[in-house]
Amino acid sequence: MSNPPATHAADRLLAAIESKRAPVCVGLDPVAERLPLSVGEMNRAGIPDMNPLVKYCVAVLDGVAPHVPCVKFQSACFERFRMPGVAALGWLIKYAHSLDLMVILDAKRGDIGVSAEHYAAAVFEPVGPESKDSVCDWVTINSYLGEDGITPFLRKGHGAFALVRTSNPGGDAIQDLELKDGRRVAEAVAQLIAKIGNAHRGKSGYSALGAVVGATKRQDASRLREWMPHQIFLVPGFGAQGGGVDDVLRCFNSDGHGAIVSASRSVTYAFERDDPKWMEAVGEAAARFADAIGSAVGMRR
């Protein structure tokens, strides 16, 4: 899947969701200690051998591609290995695109001015003809620096998911604080995202500036949806983190659109490390995940 600049990121994502009839995303958060034994061990002495991690990710991408429209790479899992890890990530993004998967880079970038421009360029700009398919469709960003930390990531043909209400328990200490006017901090951020994103809406009516709203925050999802009717919600926290189908439904608009639910460990580690058929287990878990969410929102019968 290429990234033509003339194609709006939200329109492209929604079309991919419709093609698979499943508003879901599988997150790849590879950890050396959890890789299947059959892919080999990563060498921790000197320059790491990235082959086992790459073999694992390729097999996961092959397994989920028939069932889901989108994958999300956790950048930290690759950056920790320095240059070899970043090179592997670039190659895997290109491979994901070759399977017609849209790609979100979960990097939670956050800065201002020229630094933000550099971060955006690293995610969205190819460094040569051979890397044109290794740029991402979307990136996650930290919204708590305000508008000047958000707009550099709103580039033509690409999109950003801004943190609004995260699934981690520690986020409550900030995001749930009440302001003088009665709004919560997360609601104030939601209003900002809606305001900025309004100028970046596609033909579908949805914006290239989306919002991260955790599946474990169901008590806030309906209210945030009211504040952000034109944002696509990226909804982490499903599965291993405790979020269920009933939790995520509140993130969708009444027509069953407007959100994409992400699951990572419940799909990508749906096996025992010594299971020779671990690849089949990943594909089966992705199929169940897609069917559960697709059926719940009315895309499947």
MOPEHU-V936084 format. One record per residue. N is the residue number from 1. SS is DSSP state (~ for helix, > for strand, _ for the rest). Layout:
{{N/SS} {N/SS}}
This chain:
{{1/_} {2/_} {3/_} {4/_} {5/_} {6/_} {7/_} {8/_} {9/~} {10/~} {11/~} {12/~} {13/~} {14/~} {15/~} {16/~} {17/~} {18/~} {19/~} {20/~} {21/_} {22/_} {23/_} {24/>} {25/>} {26/>} {27/>} {28/>} {29/_} {30/_} {31/_} {32/~} {33/~} {34/~} {35/_} {36/_} {37/~} {38/~} {39/~} {40/_} {41/_} {42/_} {43/_} {44/_} {45/_} {46/_} {47/_} {48/_} {49/_} {50/_} {51/~} {52/~} {53/~} {54/~} {55/~} {56/~} {57/~} {58/~} {59/~} {60/~} {61/~} {62/~} {63/~} {64/~} {65/~} {66/_} {67/_} {68/_} {69/_} {70/>} {71/>} {72/>} {73/>} {74/>} {75/_} {76/~} {77/~} {78/~} {79/~} {80/_} {81/_} {82/~} {83/~} {84/~} {85/~} {86/~} {87/~} {88/~} {89/~} {90/~} {91/~} {92/~} {93/~} {94/~} {95/~} {96/~} {97/~} {98/~} {99/_} {100/_} {101/_} {102/>} {103/>} {104/>} {105/>} {106/>} {107/>} {108/>} {109/>} {110/_} {111/_} {112/_} {113/~} {114/~} {115/~} {116/~} {117/~} {118/~} {119/~} {120/~} {121/~} {122/~} {123/~} {124/~} {125/_} {126/_} {127/_} {128/_} {129/~} {130/~} {131/~} {132/~} {133/~} {134/~} {135/_} {136/_} {137/_} {138/>} {139/>} {140/>} {141/>} {142/_} {143/~} {144/~} {145/~} {146/_} {147/~} {148/~} {149/~} {150/_} {151/~} {152/~} {153/~} {154/_} {155/_} {156/_} {157/_} {158/_} {159/>} {160/>} {161/>} {162/>} {163/>} {164/>} {165/>} {166/_} {167/_} {168/_} {169/~} {170/~} {171/~} {172/~} {173/~} {174/~} {175/~} {176/_} {177/_} {178/>} {179/_} {180/_} {181/_} {182/_} {183/_} {184/>} {185/~} {186/~} {187/~} {188/~} {189/~} {190/~} {191/~} {192/~} {193/~} {194/~} {195/~} {196/~} {197/~} {198/~} {199/~} {200/~} {201/>} {202/_} {203/_} {204/_} {205/_} {206/_} {207/>} {208/_} {209/>} {210/>} {211/>} {212/>} {213/>} {214/_} {215/_} {216/_} {217/_} {218/~} {219/~} {220/~} {221/~} {222/~} {223/~} {224/~} {225/~} {226/~} {227/~} {228/_} {229/_} {230/_} {231/_} {232/_} {233/>} {234/>} {235/>} {236/_} {237/_} {238/>} {239/_} {240/_} {241/_} {242/_} {243/>} {244/_} {245/~} {246/~} {247/~} {248/~} {249/~} {250/_} {251/_} {252/_} {253/_} {254/_} {255/_} {256/_} {257/_} {258/_} {259/>} {260/>} {261/>} {262/>} {263/>} {264/_} {265/~} {266/~} {267/~} {268/~} {269/_} {270/_} {271/_} {272/_} {273/_} {274/_} {275/_} {276/_} {277/_} {278/~} {279/~} {280/~} {281/~} {282/~} {283/~} {284/~} {285/~} {286/~} {287/~} {288/~} {289/~} {290/~} {291/~} {292/~} {293/~} {294/~} {295/~} {296/~} {297/_} {298/_} {299/_} {300/_} {301/_}}
